[in-house]
Amino acid sequence: MTNALQAPLIPSALEDQPATEGENNYSGTFLSNMRLPVHRWFKYSAGFSAEWVQQTIQERCVASETTVLDPFAGSGTTLLVADSCGVSSIGIEAHPFVATIAATKLLWFTPVDNLRDKIQSIHHVANNLQHEPLQYPSLIYNCFGDESLHKLDKLRRAWLAENDDSAVSQLAWLALTSILRPSSSAGTAQWQYILPNKTKKVVADPFDAFTLQGELMRFDMREFQREVKVSKAKLIRGDARECPEVEDHSVGLVVTSPPYANNYDYADAMRFEMSFWGAVASWGGLHEAARRYLIRSSSQHASIEKLQLEELLANSHLDPIRPAITSVCHALAEERQHHGGKKHYHTMIAAYFVDLARVWHELHRVCTPNATACFVIGDSAPYGVYVPVDEWLGELALAAGFRSYRFEKLRDRNIKWKNRKHRVPLHEGRLWVET
């Protein structure tokens, strides 16, 4: 029988272009997942390769009772793969909107015909609604033509009218959320940042896109249900730095990719979708709605919280790397004075490693003897000051009680230097940690 992760695709105007051959070999890329059932329901650029997760679970989960943990679950890649492998899994995700997407993907076992009926019902209701005055944040007005936005507004109002808090209603919510970008005339920058000033040549009709997305989701649900009979996944909307919901010594394998210390604003990546659904009214509302829950990996986060460098560096969690991180953070504090933006990289880096140290202590608590943890991670060089992320994370893991670590380099990064300000070679790879 065909494995659910290898199911054939149906043609869809919503599908992304296939990944290149080289990209398929990268653990840290989500691109290849857009060819896989259920995974492709929403493109989350901060995700990682489902095919690599599957290989890791099959190699490492020799005992059927092994539980897999992803403390940075994102849109649910690890949990979906664990389901396809018949393995129990737990995911922790702090971003409220992303956690909702992951939780909805995990409803793949819902009866397929129920989703068909719900999609048709919402479409019918929307088709019979009259235009109403639109009330959206300015970002949404800047990203859609009038006709497209009115159609999306009708679909949103129809979904609200048909929502009965059931699994199938939540799946229909994701179908609508997933078509926002294909229906928008705005361009999308790397890592999902929206570019209202750039326009796309191909824009999907919202009503047609909603129907197509429903068909795609039903097809994928059939594929998963043909091979997988039950979900053993549990998603926790919580914080990997402190998650009492996960029992002591209950996890045999940790597979994850934490936020990179490269100033990517994970909250801003979802601002477009959150704005449409009314979760935020502006960029300024992102911190309260999402960013404050996240690992401190962006200068925006460090700036808003007015973090103090010396207070962070005095944190006992940084004892194993204090001389090295103190030198780097002081260099960043000096370097920022020579840049117009004066970004808070110095406090961001210190806060990031305090947060990840807390994660390692929590992981050591929940891991069984002889457990393995694997972090897909990359190093960093804000303002050109090098930060040896994999080495420091390994040392923090040892300090938390883990027995050993090794880093497996996968690829070079930041080596195409055309029009780039910083020329520090970087890399990405897997940090393997053993209890």
C-alpha positions in Angstrom: 0.0 0.0 0.0 1.1 3.6 -0.6 2.4 5.4 2.4 0.4 8.6 3.2 3.6 10.7 2.8 3.9 9.5 -0.8 0.3 10.0 -2.0 -0.2 11.3 -5.5 -1.3 14.9 -6.0 -4.3 16.3 -7.7 -3.9 19.3 -10.0 -4.6 22.5 -8.1 -4.2 26.2 -8.9 -3.2 26.6 -5.3 -0.1 24.3 -5.4 3.4 25.8 -5.1 6.1 25.1 -7.5 8.0 21.8 -6.7 11.2 22.1 -4.8 14.4 21.8 -6.6 16.5 18.6 -6.3 18.9 20.3 -3.9 16.2 21.6 -1.7 14.9 18.1 -1.1 18.1 17.3 0.8 17.7 20.1 3.3 16.2 19.2 6.7 15.6 22.9 7.4 13.3 23.7 4.4 9.5 23.4 4.2 9.4 23.6 0.4 9.2 19.8 -0.2 6.3 19.5 2.2 4.1 21.4 -0.2 4.0 18.2 -2.3 2.7 16.1 0.7 -0.9 15.5 1.7 -2.1 17.5 4.7 1.3 19.2 5.2 0.6 21.4 2.2 -2.7 22.8 3.6 -0.8 25.8 4.7 2.7 27.0 3.8 4.7 27.9 6.9 8.2 28.9 5.8 9.6 28.4 9.3 8.9 24.7 9.1 11.2 21.9 8.1 11.3 18.7 6.0 8.6 16.1 6.7 10.6 13.5 4.8 13.6 14.0 7.0 11.4 13.7 10.1 9.9 10.5 8.8 13.4 9.0 8.3 14.5 10.1 11.8 11.4 8.6 13.5 11.7 5.4 11.6 15.4 5.1 12.6 15.1 6.2 16.2 11.7 5.0 17.4 12.6 1.3 17.7 10.1 0.8 20.5 6.4 1.2 19.6 5.7 3.0 22.8 8.2 5.8 22.1 6.8 9.3 22.3 8.1 12.0 20.0 8.2 15.6 21.2 8.5 18.8 19.1 8.8 21.7 21.5 8.5 24.2 18.6 5.7 22.4 16.7 5.0 25.2 14.2 2.3 24.1 11.7 2.5 20.5 12.9 5.1 18.8 10.6 6.5 16.4 13.3 3.1 15.5 14.7 1.7 14.7 11.3 4.7 12.5 10.4 4.4 10.7 13.7 0.8 10.0 13.0 1.8 8.5 9.6 4.3 6.4 11.4 1.9 5.2 14.0 3.9 6.8 16.8 2.6 8.9 19.7 3.7 12.5 19.7 3.4 15.8 21.6 3.8 19.2 20.1 4.2 22.6 21.9 3.5 25.8 20.0 3.5 29.3 21.6 2.3 31.3 18.6 -1.6 31.3 19.1 -2.4 31.6 15.4 0.2 29.0 14.2 -1.0 26.6 17.0 -4.5 26.9 15.6 -3.3 25.9 12.1 -1.4 22.9 13.5 -4.4 21.8 15.6 -6.6 22.0 12.5 -4.2 19.9 10.4 -4.4 17.3 13.1 -8.2 16.9 12.3 -7.3 15.0 9.2 -9.4 12.0 10.5 -12.7 13.9 10.2 -15.2 12.3 7.8 -14.5 13.5 4.3 -18.1 14.0 3.3 -18.7 16.3 6.2 -16.1 18.7 4.9 -17.6 18.6 1.4 -21.0 19.5 2.9 -19.6 22.3 5.0 -17.6 23.8 2.1 -20.6 23.7 -0.1 -22.9 25.2 2.6 -20.4 28.1 3.2 -20.1 28.7 -0.5 -23.8 28.8 -1.0 -24.4 31.2 1.9 -21.6 33.5 0.7 -22.9 33.5 -2.8 -26.2 34.9 -1.5 -24.9 37.5 0.7 -25.0 41.2 -0.2 -22.0 43.5 0.0 -21.6 45.2 3.3 -19.2 48.0 4.4 -15.8 46.5 4.9 -14.0 46.8 8.2 -10.4 45.6 8.0 -7.0 46.8 9.0 -5.2 48.9 6.3 -2.9 46.0 5.5 -5.8 44.0 4.1 -7.1 46.9 2.0 -3.6 47.3 0.5 -3.4 43.6 -0.5 -6.7 43.0 -2.3 -8.7 44.5 -5.1 -12.3 45.5 -4.1 -14.0 42.6 -5.8 -11.7 40.0 -4.3 -11.9 41.5 -0.8 -15.7 41.6 -1.0 -15.8 37.9 -2.0 -13.5 37.0 0.9 -15.6 39.1 3.3 -18.6 37.2 2.2 -16.8 33.8 2.8 -15.7 35.0 6.2 -19.2 36.1 7.1 -20.6 32.8 5.8 -18.1 30.9 7.8 -19.1 32.8 11.0 -22.7 32.0 10.3 -22.1 28.3 9.7 -19.5 27.8 12.5 -20.7 25.3 15.0 -17.3 24.8 16.7 -17.0 21.4 15.1 -13.9 19.8 13.6 -15.4 20.3 10.1 -15.9 24.0 10.8 -12.3 24.4 11.9 -11.2 22.6 8.7 -13.3 25.1 6.7 -11.6 27.9 8.6 -8.2 26.6 7.5 -9.5 26.3 3.9 -10.4 30.0 3.9 -7.2 31.0 5.7 -5.1 29.1 3.1 -6.5 30.9 0.1 -5.8 34.4 1.4 -2.4 34.7 -0.2 -3.3 33.1 -3.5 -6.3 35.5 -3.7 -4.2 38.6 -2.9 -2.6 40.8 -5.5 0.3 41.6 -3.0 3.7 39.9 -3.4 5.3 37.8 -0.7 8.9 38.3 0.3 11.1 35.5 1.6 9.9 34.0 4.8 6.2 35.0 4.1 6.6 38.8 4.7 3.8 40.5 2.7 4.8 43.2 0.2 1.7 45.3 -0.6 3.8 47.5 -3.0 4.6 44.5 -5.2 1.9 43.0 -7.3 1.5 39.4 -8.6 0.5 38.5 -12.1 -1.7 35.6 -11.2 -4.4 36.1 -8.6 -7.0 33.4 -7.7 -10.7 34.1 -7.5 -11.7 33.6 -3.8 -14.8 31.6 -4.5 -13.0 29.2 -6.9 -10.0 29.0 -4.7 -12.1 28.1 -1.6 -13.8 25.3 -3.6 -10.4 24.0 -4.9 -8.8 24.1 -1.5 -11.7 22.1 -0.1 -11.3 19.5 -2.8 -7.5 19.3 -2.1 -8.1 18.9 1.6 -10.7 16.1 1.1 -8.3 14.3 -1.2 -5.5 14.5 1.3 -7.8 13.3 4.1 -8.7 10.2 2.1 -5.0 9.5 1.6 -4.2 9.8 5.2 -7.2 7.9 6.3 -6.4 5.1 3.9 -3.1 4.4 5.7 -3.5 5.9 9.2 -6.5 4.9 11.3 -6.1 7.1 14.4 -4.2 10.2 15.5 -1.8 9.8 18.4 -0.8 13.4 18.4 -1.4 15.9 21.2 -0.8 19.6 20.6 -0.2 21.9 23.5 -0.7 25.7 23.1 2.1 26.6 25.5 5.7 27.5 26.1 8.7 25.2 25.5 10.6 27.0 28.3 8.1 25.7 30.9 5.6 23.1 30.0 4.3 21.1 33.0 1.7 19.4 30.7 4.5 17.1 29.5 5.2 14.4 32.1 8.7 13.7 33.5 10.7 11.0 31.7 8.0 10.5 29.1 9.7 11.4 25.8 12.1 9.1 23.8 12.8 11.4 20.9 12.9 15.1 20.4 12.7 16.4 16.8 12.5 20.1 16.3 13.8 23.3 14.8 13.8 26.1 17.2 13.7 29.8 16.1 17.0 30.9 14.6 18.9 33.8 16.2 18.7 35.7 12.9 16.2 38.4 13.6 13.3 36.7 11.9 10.0 38.1 13.4 7.9 35.0 13.6 4.9 37.1 14.8 5.1 39.3 11.7 5.0 36.3 9.4 1.4 35.7 10.3 0.3 39.4 10.5 -1.5 39.1 7.1 -3.8 36.2 8.1 -4.3 37.5 11.7 -5.3 40.9 10.3 -8.0 39.3 8.1 -9.5 37.4 11.0 -9.4 40.5 13.3 -6.7 39.1 15.7 -4.5 42.2 15.1 -5.4 45.7 13.9 -1.8 46.8 13.1 1.9 45.9 13.3 1.9 47.5 16.8 -0.6 44.9 18.0 1.5 41.9 17.1 3.5 41.9 20.3 0.5 41.6 22.6 -1.2 39.2 20.3 1.7 36.8 19.6 5.3 37.9 19.9 5.3 38.2 23.7 4.7 34.4 23.9 7.7 33.5 21.7 11.4 32.8 22.1 13.2 36.1 22.0 14.9 35.8 18.6 14.2 39.2 17.0 15.5 42.6 17.7 11.9 43.9 17.7 11.1 41.6 20.6 14.2 42.8 22.5 13.5 46.4 21.8 9.8 46.4 22.9 10.6 44.6 26.1 13.4 47.0 26.9 15.8 44.2 27.9 18.9 45.1 29.9 22.1 43.4 28.7 24.0 43.1 32.0 20.9 41.7 33.7 20.6 39.1 31.0 24.3 38.2 31.0 24.1 37.7 34.8 21.5 35.0 34.4 22.8 31.7 35.8 21.6 29.8 32.8 24.4 31.4 30.8 27.2 30.2 33.1 28.5 27.5 30.7 29.1 30.1 27.9 29.3 33.4 29.9 32.8 34.6 28.8 32.1 33.9 25.1 28.6 35.3 25.0 29.6 38.3 27.1 32.3 39.2 24.5 29.9 38.8 21.6 27.1 40.8 23.1 29.5 43.6 24.1 30.8 43.7 20.6 27.2 43.9 19.3 26.5 46.7 21.7 29.4 48.6 20.3 28.8 47.8 16.7 25.1 49.0 16.8 26.3 52.5 17.5 27.7 52.6 14.0 24.4 51.7 12.3 21.4 53.9 11.7 18.8 51.4 13.0 20.8 50.7 16.2 19.0 47.3 16.3 19.0 45.6 19.7 21.0 42.5 18.6 23.1 42.6 21.8 20.1 42.0 24.1 18.4 39.7 21.5 21.3 37.3 21.5 21.6 37.2 25.3 17.9 36.7 25.7 17.8 34.0 23.0 20.3 31.9 24.8 18.7 32.4 28.2 15.5 31.1 26.6 17.1 28.1 24.9 18.9 27.2 28.1 15.5 27.0 29.8 14.2 24.8 27.0 17.1 22.4 27.5 16.4 22.1 31.2 12.8 21.4 30.4 13.7 18.8 27.8 16.0 17.1 30.2 13.2 16.8 32.7 10.8 15.1 30.2 13.3 12.9 28.3 13.7 9.2 29.2 17.2 7.7 29.8 18.8 7.0 26.4 16.6 9.5 24.7 17.9 11.5 21.7 17.2 15.2 20.8 17.8 16.7 17.4 17.6 20.4 16.7 17.8 21.6 13.1 19.6 24.9 13.6 21.7 27.6 11.9 24.3 30.0 13.2 24.1 33.8 13.0 26.1 36.9 12.4 24.1 40.1 13.3 26.0 43.2 12.2 28.7 40.8 11.0 29.5 39.6 14.6 29.6 35.8 14.5 27.5 33.8 17.0 28.4 30.1 17.2 24.8 29.0 17.8 25.3 25.2 17.5 28.3 25.2 19.8 26.6 27.3 22.5 23.4 25.3 22.4 25.4 22.1 22.8 27.2 23.5 25.8 23.9 24.6 27.3 22.5 21.1 26.7 25.4 19.6 28.7 24.8 22.0 31.5 21.2 21.0 31.6 22.2 17.4 32.2 22.5 15.8 28.8 25.4 13.5 28.2 26.9 14.6 24.8 26.3 16.5 21.6 27.5 16.6 18.1 26.8 18.9 15.2 26.2 17.5 11.7 26.6 20.3 9.1 24.1 20.1 6.2 24.8 23.1 4.1 26.5 26.5 3.8 24.5 29.7 4.2 25.2 33.4 3.4 27.7 32.6 0.8 26.0 34.4 -2.1 27.2 37.8 -1.2 25.9 39.9 -4.1 24.2 43.1 -2.7 24.7 41.8 0.9 26.2 44.0 3.7 27.7 41.1 5.7 30.1 38.5 4.4 30.3 36.1 7.3 30.0 32.4 6.1 27.2 30.6 7.9 25.9 27.1 8.0 22.9 25.0 8.9 22.7 21.5 10.3 21.5 19.1 12.9 22.5 19.3 16.6 22.2 15.8 18.0 22.1 15.6 21.8 22.0 12.4 23.9 20.8 11.8 27.4 
